[in-house]
């Protein structure tokens, strides 16, 4: 009988560990405003492209494309925030939306 209790204890511990992991994922999904905690040391790698001894590589055309990409990312972020928080009010900036339909 002792081995059966040990076997059930192992299964119970595995089930509780899986439930805790699923609860952690559910909390992270429901609360995207929480910060992400990083526990893996391999994620902190060295970036050789931004070191001080590296030469400047960005050109004017790439700077323009980078500015456009950042502007698009900001617009997408604004849309994502509006989607995640429907309780916020909507601000209309386009004057053509207030026209009459004759």
Steps between C-alpha positions, in 0.01 A plus 500: 500500500789742559609489136146580383490807721837612366380445145187706561706769671725529193201522268337754730817712503522489119134601467544787744813621317313495167206687655736764643665545159159534330389753762815705441435500123136600553598791726759618247241480221232688693736772628725615212592814692710296743873498438671189368745330730795339325657199668716363219861620508549436127263786414754755618738471204746761385409716203803559282322746270456774761841495661706819512772370269252415223489748210186697423304306241165680476451699181244767420265274305504244779436774755189605305377141480571458870297812581209371290515161669502662844202717405309192381592317821371791708172498306467124547570538871225762524258265324597213728445712811161610368410136430607379846324788680156555342393714794716788374321770304545534124649821365418587139753717320378474141265785400357305205327261742254772597366558148136468396373238262277678246 
